[in-house]
Amino acid sequence: MFTFVTPKLNMMTIQELADFFDRYKEERLHGRYVHFEMIEPLLTKLAATFEVRQLGVSENGLPIHLVKAGSGDRRLVMWSQMHGNESTTTKALFDLFELLLDKNNATAKQILATCSLYIVPILSPDGALLYTRLNYNKVDLNRDAQELTQKESVILRNLIKDVAPHVAFNLHGQRTIFSAGATNNIATVSFLSPAGDAERTVTADRKIAMEIIVAMNKYLQKVIPNRVGRYDDGFNINCVGDTLANQGVPTILFEAGHAPDDYDREQTRKYIFYSLVSSLEYIATHTLSGVGHEQYFEIPENDKLFYDFIVRNAVVHGEIMDIALQYEEKLIGTTVRFVPIIAKMGNLVNYFGHKEINVKGKEVTHSEDMIAIVEGNKMLSFSVNHEIFSTTLVKN
């Protein structure tokens, strides 16, 4: 429990957060593909004001950096891109850095005076470069918290040991499949206060994490109502968050999800920025005790009810059914492409598509004659009465 006492300031409005994002967005980062070469000049800029140092190297020899900002007593550790293809939170971190660099911003000054932030923008630079969940040795770093077989895992563990944080932020991205509860509401942002034991005990430390999540959710409900989810807190000691919770560190899992027509995750980036700034202001201006943590359980638990594209009421091989496609992300050169793969066929009335087409009982054939409409095959387009419909992602 925090024992610090700080006078409360007038809390930010959602309009102030929106103005901050418009003012401080780091325009040099955009889209899904973010890797070390892209952030290297940004780190050089930050080094003029904050402490920037290399913690070590990845399994394939790429540098892993720490940005240390602030001088307050409340110590926070944050890390992003533990999974290299989850870059939305990294973009939001550099937006946050831009805010913190503004010496005339009262919110930034309050945060930096009260908190000490230890931030690793890209923990898995090899995975980021290859655009993959796994590191160079094809290890999921978020399942390596106990064995510590990878250099990246050891670097994070040593940082946490050295800092002894009061709060840890574990920053991730989630797939487009998630709904906020059993509804047709997309889980655009999700959170979790991970359990520290198999019984999922709601400890004093977990209550602190829940209290902070509740504070962020109050802001998000103003801009994405009913689109905030909560992850299941099943315990796995091999996960970093569960290990930290087991050690008594209040830990928050951030998951950047999907927003309508936002496959570049630029809208979600904004909501993660809102979450980071509002949580830091809350930590900087409150004595944390777990008060109000019960409201955490009012956030709906995530379900998996979405597909990227659904063709409704299609006749395939004489049977009427729905065809659901999920985009598979592939790095082609330096561009992330979204390849539609047939994920499920049948009666999908209880599922939702981010995009849907109802062909109203007409026969559907694959636009490529040699490819069958079966689960597992790609389907870039399909034909209805000789009219071609594309299933590929068309960006605005």
BATIRO-926921 format. One line per 2 residues: number of its first residue (from 1); for each residue x, y, z of C-alpha. Coordinates in nm, 2 decimals. Example, Ala and Ser with C-alpha at 12.3 -4.5 7.8 and 13.67 -1.06 7.14 Angstrom:
1) 1.23,-0.45,0.78; 1.37,-0.11,0.71
# end
This chain:
1) 0.00,0.00,0.00; 0.12,0.35,-0.08
3) 0.19,0.56,0.23; 0.26,0.88,0.03
5) 0.01,1.16,0.07; -0.03,1.41,-0.21
7) -0.29,1.69,-0.23; -0.54,1.61,-0.50
9) -0.55,1.84,-0.80; -0.85,1.91,-1.01
11) -0.87,1.59,-1.23; -0.83,1.61,-1.60
13) -1.13,1.62,-1.83; -1.16,1.40,-2.13
15) -1.13,1.70,-2.35; -0.79,1.78,-2.20
17) -0.68,1.43,-2.27; -0.80,1.47,-2.63
19) -0.61,1.80,-2.66; -0.30,1.64,-2.52
21) -0.31,1.36,-2.78; -0.35,1.60,-3.07
23) -0.07,1.82,-2.94; 0.18,1.55,-2.84
25) 0.12,1.26,-3.08; 0.46,1.14,-3.22
27) 0.40,1.16,-3.59; 0.71,0.97,-3.68
29) 0.55,0.65,-3.56; 0.25,0.51,-3.75
31) 0.09,0.18,-3.83; 0.16,-0.17,-3.70
33) 0.53,-0.21,-3.79; 0.74,-0.05,-3.52
35) 1.10,-0.16,-3.46; 1.43,-0.04,-3.30
37) 1.56,0.16,-3.60; 1.24,0.36,-3.60
39) 1.27,0.46,-3.23; 1.64,0.50,-3.22
41) 1.63,0.87,-3.32; 1.35,0.93,-3.08
43) 1.56,0.79,-2.80; 1.84,1.02,-2.89
45) 1.60,1.31,-2.86; 1.48,1.19,-2.52
47) 1.84,1.16,-2.39; 1.87,1.54,-2.39
49) 1.62,1.56,-2.11; 1.57,1.21,-1.96
51) 1.81,0.93,-1.87; 1.84,0.69,-2.16
53) 2.06,0.39,-2.13; 2.11,0.05,-2.28
55) 2.02,-0.24,-2.05; 2.17,-0.51,-2.27
57) 2.11,-0.68,-2.60; 1.85,-0.93,-2.73
59) 1.92,-1.29,-2.83; 2.02,-1.16,-3.18
61) 2.23,-0.87,-3.05; 1.99,-0.58,-3.09
63) 2.00,-0.31,-2.81; 1.73,-0.29,-2.54
65) 1.70,0.05,-2.39; 1.55,0.20,-2.08
67) 1.41,0.56,-2.05; 1.41,0.69,-1.69
69) 1.19,1.00,-1.64; 1.09,1.17,-1.32
71) 1.23,1.20,-0.97; 0.94,1.12,-0.74
73) 0.91,0.85,-0.47; 0.65,0.64,-0.66
75) 0.84,0.40,-0.88; 0.68,0.25,-1.19
77) 0.82,0.00,-1.44; 0.66,-0.02,-1.78
79) 0.76,-0.24,-2.08; 0.61,-0.27,-2.43
81) 0.66,-0.50,-2.72; 0.74,-0.80,-2.51
83) 0.56,-0.95,-2.81; 0.72,-0.79,-3.11
85) 0.40,-0.76,-3.32; 0.22,-0.57,-3.05
87) 0.33,-0.22,-3.12; 0.03,0.00,-3.04
89) 0.14,0.06,-2.68; 0.49,0.15,-2.80
91) 0.34,0.43,-3.01; 0.14,0.55,-2.71
93) 0.45,0.55,-2.49; 0.63,0.79,-2.73
95) 0.32,1.01,-2.73; 0.35,1.01,-2.35
97) 0.72,1.10,-2.37; 0.63,1.40,-2.58
99) 0.39,1.52,-2.31; 0.64,1.47,-2.04
101) 0.90,1.67,-2.23; 0.68,1.98,-2.21
103) 0.81,2.17,-1.92; 0.50,2.40,-1.92
105) 0.25,2.12,-1.89; 0.11,2.11,-1.54
107) 0.01,1.74,-1.56; 0.36,1.64,-1.68
109) 0.52,1.84,-1.40; 0.30,1.67,-1.14
111) 0.38,1.32,-1.27; 0.75,1.38,-1.30
113) 0.77,1.54,-0.95; 0.58,1.26,-0.79
115) 0.68,0.95,-0.99; 0.99,0.79,-1.12
117) 0.92,0.61,-1.45; 1.14,0.33,-1.57
119) 1.02,0.25,-1.93; 1.14,-0.01,-2.18
121) 0.99,0.09,-2.51; 1.07,-0.24,-2.70
123) 1.16,-0.54,-2.49; 1.18,-0.78,-2.79
125) 1.36,-0.59,-3.07; 1.42,-0.91,-3.26
127) 1.05,-0.99,-3.25; 0.96,-0.64,-3.35
129) 1.19,-0.65,-3.65; 1.05,-0.98,-3.77
131) 0.70,-0.88,-3.67; 0.63,-1.19,-3.46
133) 0.49,-1.27,-3.12; 0.80,-1.47,-3.04
135) 1.16,-1.36,-2.99; 1.46,-1.46,-3.21
137) 1.47,-1.81,-3.06; 1.09,-1.85,-3.11
139) 1.03,-1.82,-2.73; 0.73,-1.64,-2.59
141) 0.89,-1.41,-2.34; 0.56,-1.38,-2.15
143) 0.59,-1.76,-2.07; 0.95,-1.73,-1.96
145) 0.91,-1.55,-1.63; 1.03,-1.85,-1.42
147) 1.29,-2.03,-1.63; 1.44,-1.70,-1.76
149) 1.60,-1.88,-2.06; 1.62,-1.57,-2.28
151) 1.84,-1.25,-2.25; 1.53,-1.03,-2.27
153) 1.36,-1.21,-1.98; 1.67,-1.17,-1.76
155) 1.70,-0.80,-1.85; 1.34,-0.74,-1.74
157) 1.38,-0.94,-1.43; 1.70,-0.75,-1.33
159) 1.53,-0.42,-1.39; 1.23,-0.51,-1.17
161) 1.47,-0.63,-0.90; 1.68,-0.31,-0.91
163) 1.38,-0.07,-0.92; 1.15,-0.25,-0.68
165) 0.85,-0.08,-0.84; 0.53,0.02,-0.66
167) 0.34,-0.06,-0.98; 0.42,-0.24,-1.30
169) 0.26,-0.18,-1.64; 0.27,-0.48,-1.88
171) 0.18,-0.33,-2.22; 0.04,-0.56,-2.49
173) -0.19,-0.58,-2.79; -0.48,-0.81,-2.85
175) -0.64,-0.97,-3.16; -0.96,-0.84,-3.33
177) -1.15,-1.15,-3.20; -1.24,-1.01,-2.86
179) -1.57,-0.87,-2.75; -1.64,-0.68,-2.42
181) -1.85,-0.95,-2.27; -2.10,-1.17,-2.46
183) -2.20,-0.87,-2.67; -2.14,-0.71,-3.01
185) -1.92,-0.45,-2.85; -1.56,-0.46,-2.96
187) -1.31,-0.49,-2.68; -1.10,-0.19,-2.79
189) -0.90,-0.17,-2.47; -0.87,-0.45,-2.21
191) -0.71,-0.47,-1.87; -0.62,-0.73,-1.61
193) -0.50,-0.73,-1.26; -0.33,-1.07,-1.27
195) -0.37,-1.32,-0.99; -0.07,-1.42,-0.78
197) -0.19,-1.77,-0.69; -0.41,-2.04,-0.83
199) -0.69,-1.94,-0.59; -0.70,-1.59,-0.76
201) -0.69,-1.43,-0.42; -0.78,-1.06,-0.42
203) -0.48,-0.94,-0.23; -0.41,-0.58,-0.11
205) -0.17,-0.55,-0.40; -0.42,-0.66,-0.66
207) -0.67,-0.42,-0.51; -0.43,-0.13,-0.58
209) -0.40,-0.24,-0.95; -0.78,-0.27,-0.97
211) -0.82,0.07,-0.82; -0.60,0.22,-1.10
213) -0.79,0.03,-1.37; -1.12,0.16,-1.24
215) -0.98,0.51,-1.27; -0.88,0.46,-1.63
217) -1.21,0.29,-1.72; -1.40,0.60,-1.60
219) -1.22,0.81,-1.87; -1.25,0.54,-2.14
221) -1.63,0.50,-2.08; -1.67,0.86,-2.19
223) -1.51,0.79,-2.54; -1.56,0.42,-2.60
225) -1.86,0.33,-2.38; -1.91,-0.05,-2.33
227) -1.59,-0.12,-2.53; -1.35,-0.19,-2.23
229) -1.30,-0.55,-2.14; -1.14,-0.75,-1.86
231) -0.92,-1.05,-1.91; -0.97,-1.38,-1.73
233) -0.74,-1.40,-1.43; -0.65,-1.76,-1.45
235) -0.31,-1.81,-1.29; 0.00,-1.91,-1.48
237) 0.32,-1.86,-1.28; 0.52,-1.86,-1.61
239) 0.36,-1.53,-1.72; 0.54,-1.22,-1.61
241) 0.23,-1.05,-1.46; 0.14,-1.35,-1.26
243) 0.49,-1.38,-1.13; 0.50,-1.02,-1.02
245) 0.16,-1.05,-0.86; 0.29,-1.35,-0.68
247) 0.58,-1.14,-0.55; 0.34,-0.87,-0.43
249) 0.39,-0.61,-0.70; 0.06,-0.44,-0.81
251) 0.06,-0.52,-1.19; -0.16,-0.40,-1.47
253) -0.19,-0.57,-1.80; -0.28,-0.33,-2.08
255) -0.42,-0.48,-2.40; -0.46,-0.25,-2.71
257) -0.74,-0.40,-2.91; -0.95,-0.31,-3.22
259) -1.16,-0.01,-3.31; -1.39,0.01,-3.61
261) -1.19,0.03,-3.94; -0.87,0.08,-3.73
263) -0.63,-0.20,-3.85; -0.34,0.04,-3.81
265) -0.44,0.09,-3.45; -0.42,0.46,-3.46
267) -0.76,0.51,-3.28; -0.67,0.25,-3.02
269) -0.33,0.43,-2.98; -0.52,0.73,-2.86
271) -0.72,0.54,-2.60; -0.40,0.38,-2.47
273) -0.25,0.72,-2.44; -0.56,0.83,-2.25
275) -0.51,0.53,-2.02; -0.14,0.60,-1.96
277) -0.18,0.96,-1.88; -0.49,0.92,-1.67
279) -0.34,0.64,-1.47; -0.02,0.83,-1.40
281) -0.21,1.14,-1.30; -0.42,0.92,-1.07
283) -0.11,0.76,-0.91; 0.05,1.10,-0.88
285) -0.24,1.26,-0.70; -0.38,0.98,-0.48
287) -0.28,0.77,-0.19; -0.35,0.42,-0.32
289) -0.52,0.17,-0.09; -0.75,-0.03,-0.32
291) -1.05,0.19,-0.25; -1.33,0.12,-0.50
293) -1.16,-0.18,-0.64; -1.50,-0.37,-0.65
295) -1.59,-0.16,-0.96; -1.31,-0.35,-1.14
297) -1.54,-0.66,-1.15; -1.81,-0.45,-1.32
299) -1.60,-0.44,-1.64; -1.72,-0.72,-1.86
301) -1.49,-1.02,-1.91; -1.37,-1.06,-2.26
303) -1.53,-1.31,-2.49; -1.42,-1.42,-2.84
305) -1.72,-1.33,-3.06; -1.57,-1.13,-3.35
307) -1.43,-1.22,-3.69; -1.28,-0.97,-3.93
309) -1.53,-1.05,-4.22; -1.85,-1.26,-4.23
311) -2.04,-1.36,-4.55; -2.39,-1.42,-4.43
313) -2.64,-1.67,-4.58; -2.42,-1.81,-4.84
315) -2.49,-2.12,-5.04; -2.18,-2.34,-5.05
317) -2.20,-2.69,-5.21; -2.57,-2.68,-5.18
319) -2.59,-2.58,-4.81; -2.67,-2.24,-4.67
321) -2.42,-2.11,-4.41; -2.22,-1.82,-4.29
323) -1.85,-1.79,-4.38; -1.62,-1.62,-4.13
325) -1.27,-1.49,-4.22; -0.99,-1.39,-3.99
327) -0.71,-1.17,-4.12; -0.36,-1.33,-4.08
329) -0.10,-1.06,-4.04; 0.21,-1.10,-4.26
331) 0.51,-0.88,-4.29; 0.58,-0.82,-4.66
333) 0.90,-0.61,-4.69; 0.83,-0.33,-4.45
335) 0.45,-0.35,-4.47; 0.21,-0.55,-4.27
337) -0.05,-0.72,-4.50; -0.38,-0.87,-4.38
339) -0.46,-1.20,-4.55; -0.82,-1.32,-4.51
341) -0.83,-1.69,-4.41; -1.15,-1.89,-4.38
343) -1.17,-1.95,-4.00; -1.52,-2.10,-3.95
345) -1.82,-2.20,-4.16; -2.17,-2.28,-4.04
347) -2.45,-2.11,-3.84; -2.27,-1.81,-3.69
349) -2.57,-1.62,-3.57; -2.40,-1.56,-3.23
351) -2.09,-1.41,-3.38; -2.02,-1.07,-3.53
353) -1.81,-0.95,-3.82; -1.61,-0.62,-3.82
355) -1.74,-0.62,-4.18; -2.04,-0.83,-4.30
357) -2.20,-0.89,-4.64; -2.54,-1.07,-4.66
359) -2.57,-1.25,-4.99; -2.93,-1.36,-4.91
361) -2.92,-1.73,-5.00; -2.72,-1.69,-5.32
363) -2.45,-1.93,-5.42; -2.10,-1.83,-5.34
365) -1.79,-1.95,-5.52; -1.42,-1.88,-5.47
367) -1.30,-1.63,-5.72; -1.00,-1.85,-5.78
369) -1.13,-2.17,-5.94; -0.86,-2.40,-5.80
371) -0.92,-2.30,-5.44; -1.20,-2.46,-5.24
373) -1.41,-2.27,-4.99; -1.31,-2.47,-4.68
375) -1.17,-2.37,-4.34; -0.80,-2.29,-4.35
377) -0.79,-2.17,-4.71; -0.74,-1.81,-4.79
379) -1.02,-1.62,-4.97; -0.91,-1.28,-5.11
381) -1.25,-1.25,-5.29; -1.56,-1.44,-5.38
383) -1.81,-1.45,-5.66; -2.19,-1.42,-5.65
385) -2.37,-1.44,-5.98; -2.04,-1.35,-6.16
387) -2.01,-1.04,-5.94; -1.68,-1.02,-5.75
389) -1.66,-0.91,-5.38; -1.33,-0.84,-5.21
391) -1.27,-0.96,-4.86; -0.93,-0.78,-4.83
393) -0.87,-0.49,-4.61; -0.92,-0.15,-4.79
395) -0.77,0.12,-4.58; -0.94,0.46,-4.56
# end
